[in-house]
């Protein structure tokens, strides 16, 4: 009789079921953290846009009327028009807001 070392099918099934259980328990937590990360990313992008508004005002001695004017003058990239969570950035009274 040979002495072969290895896992039985039952042992493999137990390990895989434990891994699946851990995955099912952590998945909702990961999805919740993703929403928080996207929200914080939007807040950070709004601060970047506000900083670029100040630079625009210093350079042009006028307040920009829209995000498009900041993009056209090279103060922002076209990808910075939307937040990571999908909200669009708007300007109002010299401040950036997301809706």
Biopython code that builds the backbone (N, CA, C, O; Angstrom):
import numpy as np
from Bio.PDB.StructureBuilder import StructureBuilder

atoms = [
    (1, "UNK", "N", (0.841, -1.174, 0.000)),
    (1, "UNK", "CA", (0.000, 0.000, 0.000)),
    (1, "UNK", "C", (0.891, 1.243, 0.000)),
    (1, "UNK", "O", (1.821, 1.372, 0.796)),
    (2, "UNK", "N", (0.563, 2.170, -0.944)),
    (2, "UNK", "CA", (1.332, 3.415, -1.052)),
    (2, "UNK", "C", (0.852, 4.420, -0.010)),
    (2, "UNK", "O", (-0.325, 4.457, 0.347)),
    (3, "UNK", "N", (1.774, 5.219, 0.458)),
    (3, "UNK", "CA", (1.440, 6.272, 1.403)),
    (3, "UNK", "C", (1.420, 7.594, 0.628)),
    (3, "UNK", "O", (2.442, 8.271, 0.520)),
    (4, "UNK", "N", (0.260, 7.953, 0.095)),
    (4, "UNK", "CA", (0.139, 9.193, -0.675)),
    (4, "UNK", "C", (-0.431, 10.281, 0.224)),
    (4, "UNK", "O", (-1.426, 10.086, 0.923)),
    (5, "UNK", "N", (0.234, 11.436, 0.183)),
    (5, "UNK", "CA", (-0.233, 12.561, 0.989)),
    (5, "UNK", "C", (-1.057, 13.484, 0.095)),
    (5, "UNK", "O", (-0.704, 13.717, -1.061)),
    (6, "UNK", "N", (-2.135, 13.997, 0.628)),
    (6, "UNK", "CA", (-2.992, 14.902, -0.128)),
    (6, "UNK", "C", (-4.284, 15.141, 0.633)),
    (6, "UNK", "O", (-4.491, 14.617, 1.728)),
    (7, "UNK", "N", (-5.145, 15.945, 0.029)),
    (7, "UNK", "CA", (-6.427, 16.273, 0.643)),
    (7, "UNK", "C", (-7.521, 15.387, 0.064)),
    (7, "UNK", "O", (-7.493, 15.027, -1.113)),
    (8, "UNK", "N", (-8.465, 15.050, 0.896)),
    (8, "UNK", "CA", (-9.616, 14.308, 0.400)),
    (8, "UNK", "C", (-10.640, 15.308, -0.143)),
    (8, "UNK", "O", (-10.544, 16.509, 0.106)),
    (9, "UNK", "N", (-11.603, 14.799, -0.875)),
    (9, "UNK", "CA", (-12.647, 15.673, -1.429)),
    (9, "UNK", "C", (-13.432, 16.339, -0.311)),
    (9, "UNK", "O", (-13.805, 17.506, -0.423)),
    (10, "UNK", "N", (-13.683, 15.613, 0.755)),
    (10, "UNK", "CA", (-14.425, 16.177, 1.882)),
    (10, "UNK", "C", (-13.664, 17.344, 2.511)),
    (10, "UNK", "O", (-14.266, 18.370, 2.827)),
    (11, "UNK", "N", (-12.371, 17.204, 2.696)),
    (11, "UNK", "CA", (-11.567, 18.301, 3.257)),
    (11, "UNK", "C", (-11.589, 19.520, 2.340)),
    (11, "UNK", "O", (-11.700, 20.652, 2.809)),
    (12, "UNK", "N", (-11.487, 19.292, 1.055)),
    (12, "UNK", "CA", (-11.515, 20.402, 0.101)),
    (12, "UNK", "C", (-12.867, 21.107, 0.125)),
    (12, "UNK", "O", (-12.927, 22.334, 0.049)),
    (13, "UNK", "N", (-13.956, 20.337, 0.230)),
    (13, "UNK", "CA", (-15.293, 20.939, 0.277)),
    (13, "UNK", "C", (-15.474, 21.779, 1.537)),
    (13, "UNK", "O", (-16.093, 22.842, 1.486)),
    (14, "UNK", "N", (-14.949, 21.322, 2.650)),
    (14, "UNK", "CA", (-15.053, 22.080, 3.903)),
    (14, "UNK", "C", (-14.283, 23.392, 3.790)),
    (14, "UNK", "O", (-14.794, 24.439, 4.187)),
    (15, "UNK", "N", (-13.082, 23.354, 3.265)),
    (15, "UNK", "CA", (-12.276, 24.566, 3.097)),
    (15, "UNK", "C", (-12.962, 25.545, 2.154)),
    (15, "UNK", "O", (-13.027, 26.740, 2.446)),
    (16, "UNK", "N", (-13.472, 25.057, 1.033)),
    (16, "UNK", "CA", (-14.144, 25.943, 0.075)),
    (16, "UNK", "C", (-15.420, 26.544, 0.655)),
    (16, "UNK", "O", (-15.744, 27.697, 0.372)),
    (17, "UNK", "N", (-16.147, 25.775, 1.464)),
    (17, "UNK", "CA", (-17.361, 26.330, 2.069)),
    (17, "UNK", "C", (-17.016, 27.399, 3.105)),
    (17, "UNK", "O", (-17.749, 28.381, 3.232)),
    (18, "UNK", "N", (-15.935, 27.237, 3.838)),
    (18, "UNK", "CA", (-15.502, 28.271, 4.792)),
    (18, "UNK", "C", (-15.085, 29.535, 4.053)),
    (18, "UNK", "O", (-15.425, 30.639, 4.479)),
    (19, "UNK", "N", (-14.362, 29.392, 2.963)),
    (19, "UNK", "CA", (-13.950, 30.556, 2.157)),
    (19, "UNK", "C", (-15.182, 31.264, 1.598)),
    (19, "UNK", "O", (-15.245, 32.494, 1.615)),
    (20, "UNK", "N", (-16.155, 30.512, 1.108)),
    (20, "UNK", "CA", (-17.385, 31.111, 0.575)),
    (20, "UNK", "C", (-18.144, 31.843, 1.671)),
    (20, "UNK", "O", (-18.681, 32.923, 1.426)),
    (21, "UNK", "N", (-18.200, 31.285, 2.868)),
    (21, "UNK", "CA", (-18.890, 31.926, 3.979)),
    (21, "UNK", "C", (-18.216, 33.243, 4.366)),
    (21, "UNK", "O", (-18.899, 34.240, 4.597)),
    (22, "UNK", "N", (-16.904, 33.254, 4.438)),
    (22, "UNK", "CA", (-16.166, 34.483, 4.755)),
    (22, "UNK", "C", (-16.403, 35.535, 3.674)),
    (22, "UNK", "O", (-16.591, 36.711, 3.984)),
    (23, "UNK", "N", (-16.396, 35.125, 2.427)),
    (23, "UNK", "CA", (-16.642, 36.050, 1.321)),
    (23, "UNK", "C", (-18.039, 36.648, 1.413)),
    (23, "UNK", "O", (-18.204, 37.853, 1.226)),
    (24, "UNK", "N", (-19.056, 35.822, 1.701)),
    (24, "UNK", "CA", (-20.431, 36.319, 1.806)),
    (24, "UNK", "C", (-20.607, 37.272, 2.984)),
    (24, "UNK", "O", (-21.439, 38.177, 2.928)),
    (25, "UNK", "N", (-19.841, 37.078, 4.039)),
    (25, "UNK", "CA", (-19.936, 37.966, 5.195)),
    (25, "UNK", "C", (-19.247, 39.310, 4.960)),
    (25, "UNK", "O", (-19.682, 40.328, 5.498)),
    (26, "UNK", "N", (-18.182, 39.323, 4.164)),
    (26, "UNK", "CA", (-17.430, 40.563, 3.965)),
    (26, "UNK", "C", (-17.912, 41.377, 2.762)),
    (26, "UNK", "O", (-17.627, 42.573, 2.692)),
    (27, "UNK", "N", (-18.622, 40.780, 1.826)),
    (27, "UNK", "CA", (-19.049, 41.486, 0.617)),
    (27, "UNK", "C", (-19.918, 42.713, 0.908)),
    (27, "UNK", "O", (-19.648, 43.769, 0.336)),
    (28, "UNK", "N", (-20.946, 42.638, 1.765)),
    (28, "UNK", "CA", (-21.737, 43.849, 2.046)),
    (28, "UNK", "C", (-20.903, 44.973, 2.657)),
    (28, "UNK", "O", (-21.130, 46.145, 2.359)),
    (29, "UNK", "N", (-19.952, 44.627, 3.498)),
    (29, "UNK", "CA", (-19.080, 45.628, 4.112)),
    (29, "UNK", "C", (-18.217, 46.320, 3.062)),
    (29, "UNK", "O", (-18.012, 47.532, 3.133)),
    (30, "UNK", "N", (-17.715, 45.571, 2.097)),
    (30, "UNK", "CA", (-16.901, 46.138, 1.025)),
    (30, "UNK", "C", (-17.742, 47.088, 0.168)),
    (30, "UNK", "O", (-17.266, 48.154, -0.222)),
    (31, "UNK", "N", (-18.975, 46.712, -0.123)),
    (31, "UNK", "CA", (-19.842, 47.565, -0.935)),
    (31, "UNK", "C", (-20.168, 48.866, -0.205)),
    (31, "UNK", "O", (-20.238, 49.923, -0.831)),
    (32, "UNK", "N", (-20.366, 48.800, 1.099)),
    (32, "UNK", "CA", (-20.639, 50.005, 1.879)),
    (32, "UNK", "C", (-19.424, 50.932, 1.878)),
    (32, "UNK", "O", (-19.572, 52.148, 1.765)),
    (33, "UNK", "N", (-18.242, 50.369, 2.001)),
    (33, "UNK", "CA", (-17.023, 51.184, 1.997)),
    (33, "UNK", "C", (-16.822, 51.850, 0.644)),
    (33, "UNK", "O", (-16.293, 52.960, 0.580)),
    (34, "UNK", "N", (-17.233, 51.196, -0.439)),
    (34, "UNK", "CA", (-17.091, 51.787, -1.768)),
    (34, "UNK", "C", (-17.918, 53.062, -1.886)),
    (34, "UNK", "O", (-17.465, 54.035, -2.490)),
    (35, "UNK", "N", (-19.122, 53.072, -1.320)),
    (35, "UNK", "CA", (-19.965, 54.278, -1.348)),
    (35, "UNK", "C", (-19.291, 55.419, -0.585)),
    (35, "UNK", "O", (-19.308, 56.568, -1.028)),
    (36, "UNK", "N", (-18.706, 55.095, 0.551)),
    (36, "UNK", "CA", (-18.023, 56.112, 1.358)),
    (36, "UNK", "C", (-16.818, 56.665, 0.597)),
    (36, "UNK", "O", (-16.574, 57.872, 0.606)),
    (37, "UNK", "N", (-16.076, 55.788, -0.053)),
    (37, "UNK", "CA", (-14.896, 56.216, -0.814)),
    (37, "UNK", "C", (-15.298, 57.133, -1.953)),
    (37, "UNK", "O", (-14.640, 58.145, -2.194)),
    (38, "UNK", "N", (-16.377, 56.791, -2.660)),
    (38, "UNK", "CA", (-16.836, 57.638, -3.769)),
    (38, "UNK", "C", (-17.313, 59.004, -3.272)),
    (38, "UNK", "O", (-17.098, 60.018, -3.937)),
    (39, "UNK", "N", (-17.959, 59.030, -2.109)),
    (39, "UNK", "CA", (-18.411, 60.302, -1.534)),
    (39, "UNK", "C", (-17.217, 61.178, -1.162)),
    (39, "UNK", "O", (-17.205, 62.376, -1.448)),
    (40, "UNK", "N", (-16.220, 60.578, -0.528)),
    (40, "UNK", "CA", (-15.015, 61.335, -0.151)),
    (40, "UNK", "C", (-14.267, 61.811, -1.394)),
    (40, "UNK", "O", (-13.698, 62.902, -1.399)),
    (41, "UNK", "N", (-14.268, 60.995, -2.443)),
    (41, "UNK", "CA", (-13.636, 61.400, -3.695)),
    (41, "UNK", "C", (-14.321, 62.610, -4.299)),
    (41, "UNK", "O", (-13.661, 63.481, -4.865)),
    (42, "UNK", "N", (-15.642, 62.670, -4.184)),
    (42, "UNK", "CA", (-16.386, 63.819, -4.702)),
    (42, "UNK", "C", (-16.066, 65.076, -3.888)),
    (42, "UNK", "O", (-15.896, 66.161, -4.445)),
    (43, "UNK", "N", (-15.986, 64.916, -2.573)),
    (43, "UNK", "CA", (-15.646, 66.068, -1.729)),
    (43, "UNK", "C", (-14.249, 66.594, -2.074)),
    (43, "UNK", "O", (-14.034, 67.806, -2.111)),
    (44, "UNK", "N", (-13.316, 65.701, -2.323)),
    (44, "UNK", "CA", (-11.953, 66.110, -2.673)),
    (44, "UNK", "C", (-11.934, 66.810, -4.027)),
    (44, "UNK", "O", (-11.225, 67.801, -4.201)),
    (45, "UNK", "N", (-12.707, 66.304, -4.987)),
    (45, "UNK", "CA", (-12.759, 66.927, -6.308)),
    (45, "UNK", "C", (-13.365, 68.324, -6.232)),
    (45, "UNK", "O", (-12.925, 69.225, -6.946)),
    (46, "UNK", "N", (-14.348, 68.510, -5.394)),
    (46, "UNK", "CA", (-14.944, 69.846, -5.218)),
    (46, "UNK", "C", (-13.902, 70.814, -4.669)),
    (46, "UNK", "O", (-13.857, 71.972, -5.084)),
    (47, "UNK", "N", (-13.071, 70.355, -3.747)),
    (47, "UNK", "CA", (-12.008, 71.218, -3.223)),
    (47, "UNK", "C", (-10.991, 71.569, -4.305)),
    (47, "UNK", "O", (-10.485, 72.691, -4.339)),
    (48, "UNK", "N", (-10.689, 70.618, -5.187)),
    (48, "UNK", "CA", (-9.774, 70.893, -6.304)),
    (48, "UNK", "C", (-10.381, 71.945, -7.223)),
    (48, "UNK", "O", (-9.691, 72.873, -7.646)),
    (49, "UNK", "N", (-11.667, 71.806, -7.534)),
    (49, "UNK", "CA", (-12.337, 72.774, -8.406)),
    (49, "UNK", "C", (-12.360, 74.147, -7.746)),
    (49, "UNK", "O", (-12.146, 75.155, -8.419)),
    (50, "UNK", "N", (-12.614, 74.201, -6.445)),
    (50, "UNK", "CA", (-12.597, 75.490, -5.743)),
    (50, "UNK", "C", (-11.219, 76.142, -5.802)),
    (50, "UNK", "O", (-11.114, 77.360, -5.947)),
    (51, "UNK", "N", (-10.165, 75.341, -5.691)),
    (51, "UNK", "CA", (-8.809, 75.882, -5.804)),
    (51, "UNK", "C", (-8.562, 76.419, -7.217)),
    (51, "UNK", "O", (-7.934, 77.465, -7.383)),
    (52, "UNK", "N", (-9.049, 75.715, -8.218)),
    (52, "UNK", "CA", (-8.877, 76.160, -9.599)),
    (52, "UNK", "C", (-9.708, 77.413, -9.892)),
    (52, "UNK", "O", (-9.320, 78.232, -10.725)),
    (53, "UNK", "N", (-10.834, 77.562, -9.220)),
    (53, "UNK", "CA", (-11.625, 78.786, -9.351)),
    (53, "UNK", "C", (-10.812, 79.975, -8.848)),
    (53, "UNK", "O", (-10.798, 81.032, -9.478)),
    (54, "UNK", "N", (-10.136, 79.802, -7.716)),
    (54, "UNK", "CA", (-9.296, 80.884, -7.185)),
    (54, "UNK", "C", (-8.171, 81.232, -8.152)),
    (54, "UNK", "O", (-7.893, 82.410, -8.374)),
    (55, "UNK", "N", (-7.522, 80.227, -8.730)),
    (55, "UNK", "CA", (-6.463, 80.492, -9.708)),
    (55, "UNK", "C", (-7.015, 81.214, -10.932)),
    (55, "UNK", "O", (-6.384, 82.135, -11.450)),
    (56, "UNK", "N", (-8.174, 80.805, -11.386)),
    (56, "UNK", "CA", (-8.825, 81.465, -12.526)),
    (56, "UNK", "C", (-9.091, 82.938, -12.214)),
    (56, "UNK", "O", (-8.834, 83.816, -13.038)),
    (57, "UNK", "N", (-9.611, 83.194, -11.008)),
    (57, "UNK", "CA", (-9.900, 84.579, -10.606)),
    (57, "UNK", "C", (-8.635, 85.419, -10.529)),
    (57, "UNK", "O", (-8.645, 86.587, -10.917)),
    (58, "UNK", "N", (-7.554, 84.843, -10.037)),
    (58, "UNK", "CA", (-6.286, 85.575, -9.958)),
    (58, "UNK", "C", (-5.759, 85.890, -11.353)),
    (58, "UNK", "O", (-5.316, 87.008, -11.616)),
    (59, "UNK", "N", (-5.807, 84.904, -12.245)),
    (59, "UNK", "CA", (-5.273, 85.087, -13.598)),
    (59, "UNK", "C", (-6.131, 85.992, -14.470)),
    (59, "UNK", "O", (-5.598, 86.784, -15.246)),
    (60, "UNK", "N", (-7.458, 85.887, -14.355)),
    (60, "UNK", "CA", (-8.360, 86.580, -15.276)),
    (60, "UNK", "C", (-9.115, 87.756, -14.673)),
    (60, "UNK", "O", (-9.828, 88.464, -15.383)),
    (61, "UNK", "N", (-8.966, 87.969, -13.372)),
    (61, "UNK", "CA", (-9.644, 89.053, -12.652)),
    (61, "UNK", "C", (-11.155, 89.006, -12.826)),
    (61, "UNK", "O", (-11.820, 90.042, -12.814)),
    (62, "UNK", "N", (-11.687, 87.820, -12.987)),
    (62, "UNK", "CA", (-13.128, 87.599, -13.097)),
    (62, "UNK", "C", (-13.444, 86.195, -12.588)),
    (62, "UNK", "O", (-12.578, 85.320, -12.567)),
    (63, "UNK", "N", (-14.678, 85.994, -12.185)),
    (63, "UNK", "CA", (-15.099, 84.686, -11.683)),
    (63, "UNK", "C", (-15.602, 83.834, -12.844)),
    (63, "UNK", "O", (-16.353, 84.328, -13.684)),
    (64, "UNK", "N", (-15.201, 82.554, -12.908)),
    (64, "UNK", "CA", (-15.715, 81.708, -13.988)),
    (64, "UNK", "C", (-17.214, 81.470, -13.825)),
    (64, "UNK", "O", (-17.731, 81.415, -12.709)),
    (65, "UNK", "N", (-17.890, 81.333, -14.944)),
    (65, "UNK", "CA", (-19.338, 81.151, -14.907)),
    (65, "UNK", "C", (-19.752, 79.686, -14.914)),
    (65, "UNK", "O", (-20.870, 79.353, -14.522)),
    (66, "UNK", "N", (-18.852, 78.811, -15.360)),
    (66, "UNK", "CA", (-19.194, 77.393, -15.406)),
    (66, "UNK", "C", (-17.927, 76.545, -15.349)),
    (66, "UNK", "O", (-16.814, 77.052, -15.496)),
    (67, "UNK", "N", (-18.115, 75.273, -15.136)),
    (67, "UNK", "CA", (-17.001, 74.335, -15.140)),
    (67, "UNK", "C", (-16.402, 74.262, -16.540)),
    (67, "UNK", "O", (-15.195, 74.080, -16.700)),
    (68, "UNK", "N", (-17.258, 74.406, -17.555)),
    (68, "UNK", "CA", (-16.768, 74.371, -18.939)),
    (68, "UNK", "C", (-15.757, 75.473, -19.215)),
    (68, "UNK", "O", (-14.794, 75.256, -19.951)),
    (69, "UNK", "N", (-15.959, 76.648, -18.637)),
    (69, "UNK", "CA", (-14.985, 77.724, -18.846)),
    (69, "UNK", "C", (-13.643, 77.392, -18.194)),
    (69, "UNK", "O", (-12.592, 77.773, -18.710)),
    (70, "UNK", "N", (-13.675, 76.687, -17.066)),
    (70, "UNK", "CA", (-12.425, 76.239, -16.434)),
    (70, "UNK", "C", (-11.730, 75.186, -17.298)),
    (70, "UNK", "O", (-10.502, 75.160, -17.386)),
    (71, "UNK", "N", (-12.512, 74.329, -17.927)),
    (71, "UNK", "CA", (-11.952, 73.293, -18.797)),
    (71, "UNK", "C", (-11.350, 73.917, -20.047)),
    (71, "UNK", "O", (-10.251, 73.550, -20.462)),
    (72, "UNK", "N", (-12.075, 74.868, -20.650)),
    (72, "UNK", "CA", (-11.594, 75.507, -21.875)),
    (72, "UNK", "C", (-10.290, 76.262, -21.663)),
    (72, "UNK", "O", (-9.433, 76.283, -22.547)),
    (73, "UNK", "N", (-10.136, 76.878, -20.505)),
    (73, "UNK", "CA", (-8.920, 77.646, -20.220)),
    (73, "UNK", "C", (-7.784, 76.767, -19.687)),
    (73, "UNK", "O", (-6.685, 77.265, -19.444)),
    (74, "UNK", "N", (-8.033, 75.473, -19.502)),
    (74, "UNK", "CA", (-6.986, 74.558, -19.071)),
    (74, "UNK", "C", (-6.810, 74.430, -17.567)),
    (74, "UNK", "O", (-5.810, 73.878, -17.109)),
    (75, "UNK", "N", (-7.762, 74.930, -16.791)),
    (75, "UNK", "CA", (-7.655, 74.830, -15.337)),
    (75, "UNK", "C", (-8.120, 73.464, -14.822)),
    (75, "UNK", "O", (-7.702, 73.025, -13.751)),
    (76, "UNK", "N", (-8.980, 72.803, -15.584)),
    (76, "UNK", "CA", (-9.470, 71.476, -15.235)),
    (76, "UNK", "C", (-9.433, 70.586, -16.465)),
    (76, "UNK", "O", (-9.412, 71.070, -17.597)),
    (77, "UNK", "N", (-9.424, 69.287, -16.232)),
    (77, "UNK", "CA", (-9.566, 68.323, -17.319)),
    (77, "UNK", "C", (-11.045, 68.016, -17.497)),
    (77, "UNK", "O", (-11.837, 68.198, -16.572)),
    (78, "UNK", "N", (-11.415, 67.555, -18.674)),
    (78, "UNK", "CA", (-12.824, 67.254, -18.929)),
    (78, "UNK", "C", (-13.327, 66.113, -18.038)),
    (78, "UNK", "O", (-14.528, 66.017, -17.785)),
    (79, "UNK", "N", (-12.436, 65.260, -17.565)),
    (79, "UNK", "CA", (-12.846, 64.172, -16.679)),
    (79, "UNK", "C", (-13.175, 64.665, -15.273)),
    (79, "UNK", "O", (-13.770, 63.931, -14.484)),
    (80, "UNK", "N", (-12.794, 65.902, -14.954)),
    (80, "UNK", "CA", (-13.059, 66.450, -13.630)),
    (80, "UNK", "C", (-14.402, 67.165, -13.559)),
    (80, "UNK", "O", (-14.671, 67.897, -12.606)),
    (81, "UNK", "N", (-15.228, 66.956, -14.546)),
    (81, "UNK", "CA", (-16.552, 67.568, -14.576)),
    (81, "UNK", "C", (-17.564, 66.766, -13.761)),
    (81, "UNK", "O", (-18.591, 67.297, -13.339)),
    (82, "UNK", "N", (-17.267, 65.490, -13.545)),
    (82, "UNK", "CA", (-18.156, 64.605, -12.797)),
    (82, "UNK", "C", (-17.410, 63.968, -11.628)),
    (82, "UNK", "O", (-16.225, 63.650, -11.723)),
    (83, "UNK", "N", (-18.125, 63.792, -10.542)),
    (83, "UNK", "CA", (-17.576, 63.132, -9.355)),
    (83, "UNK", "C", (-17.500, 61.627, -9.567)),
    (83, "UNK", "O", (-18.166, 61.089, -10.452)),
    (84, "UNK", "N", (-16.688, 60.941, -8.758)),
    (84, "UNK", "CA", (-16.635, 59.479, -8.843)),
    (84, "UNK", "C", (-17.976, 58.800, -8.569)),
    (84, "UNK", "O", (-18.221, 57.694, -9.051)),
    (85, "UNK", "N", (-18.845, 59.458, -7.797)),
    (85, "UNK", "CA", (-20.150, 58.867, -7.502)),
    (85, "UNK", "C", (-21.192, 59.199, -8.568)),
    (85, "UNK", "O", (-22.349, 58.800, -8.437)),
    (86, "UNK", "N", (-20.802, 59.925, -9.628)),
    (86, "UNK", "CA", (-21.706, 60.217, -10.732)),
    (86, "UNK", "C", (-22.319, 61.603, -10.702)),
    (86, "UNK", "O", (-22.939, 62.016, -11.682)),
    (87, "UNK", "N", (-22.165, 62.334, -9.603)),
    (87, "UNK", "CA", (-22.716, 63.692, -9.523)),
    (87, "UNK", "C", (-21.960, 64.630, -10.462)),
    (87, "UNK", "O", (-20.765, 64.456, -10.701)),
    (88, "UNK", "N", (-22.668, 65.621, -10.986)),
    (88, "UNK", "CA", (-22.066, 66.622, -11.853)),
    (88, "UNK", "C", (-21.699, 67.838, -11.012)),
    (88, "UNK", "O", (-22.431, 68.212, -10.095)),
    (89, "UNK", "N", (-20.567, 68.450, -11.329)),
    (89, "UNK", "CA", (-20.113, 69.627, -10.583)),
    (89, "UNK", "C", (-20.624, 70.884, -11.267)),
    (89, "UNK", "O", (-20.514, 71.035, -12.484)),
    (90, "UNK", "N", (-21.182, 71.781, -10.469)),
    (90, "UNK", "CA", (-21.702, 73.061, -10.939)),
    (90, "UNK", "C", (-21.029, 74.189, -10.170)),
    (90, "UNK", "O", (-20.522, 73.986, -9.067)),
    (91, "UNK", "N", (-21.029, 75.374, -10.760)),
    (91, "UNK", "CA", (-20.518, 76.560, -10.078)),
    (91, "UNK", "C", (-21.676, 77.474, -9.757)),
    (91, "UNK", "O", (-22.597, 77.640, -10.558)),
    (92, "UNK", "N", (-21.622, 78.070, -8.569)),
    (92, "UNK", "CA", (-22.622, 79.043, -8.163)),
    (92, "UNK", "C", (-21.947, 80.033, -7.227)),
    (92, "UNK", "O", (-21.403, 79.644, -6.194)),
    (93, "UNK", "N", (-21.982, 81.310, -7.586)),
    (93, "UNK", "CA", (-21.382, 82.376, -6.781)),
    (93, "UNK", "C", (-19.908, 82.109, -6.471)),
    (93, "UNK", "O", (-19.449, 82.375, -5.360)),
    (94, "UNK", "N", (-19.183, 81.594, -7.430)),
    (94, "UNK", "CA", (-17.752, 81.377, -7.275)),
    (94, "UNK", "C", (-17.377, 80.151, -6.455)),
    (94, "UNK", "O", (-16.223, 80.010, -6.052)),
    (95, "UNK", "N", (-18.333, 79.263, -6.202)),
    (95, "UNK", "CA", (-18.080, 78.047, -5.452)),
    (95, "UNK", "C", (-18.568, 76.832, -6.233)),
    (95, "UNK", "O", (-19.536, 76.915, -6.989)),
    (96, "UNK", "N", (-17.894, 75.713, -6.043)),
    (96, "UNK", "CA", (-18.269, 74.474, -6.731)),
    (96, "UNK", "C", (-19.212, 73.669, -5.853)),
    (96, "UNK", "O", (-19.044, 73.592, -4.636)),
    (97, "UNK", "N", (-20.207, 73.071, -6.497)),
    (97, "UNK", "CA", (-21.184, 72.203, -5.836)),
    (97, "UNK", "C", (-21.399, 70.967, -6.692)),
    (97, "UNK", "O", (-21.218, 71.002, -7.909)),
    (98, "UNK", "N", (-21.784, 69.879, -6.050)),
    (98, "UNK", "CA", (-22.089, 68.647, -6.782)),
    (98, "UNK", "C", (-23.568, 68.345, -6.654)),
    (98, "UNK", "O", (-24.149, 68.457, -5.575)),
    (99, "UNK", "N", (-24.168, 67.961, -7.768)),
    (99, "UNK", "CA", (-25.588, 67.549, -7.781)),
    (99, "UNK", "C", (-25.722, 66.278, -8.552)),
    (99, "UNK", "O", (-26.827, 65.754, -8.690)),
]
sb = StructureBuilder()
sb.init_structure("model")
sb.init_model(0)
sb.init_chain("A")
sb.init_seg("    ")
for serial, (resi, resn, name, xyz) in enumerate(atoms, 1):
    if name == "N":
        sb.init_residue(resn, " ", resi, " ")
    sb.init_atom(name, np.array(xyz, "f"), 0.0, 1.0, " ", f" {name:<3s}", serial, name[0])
structure = sb.get_structure()
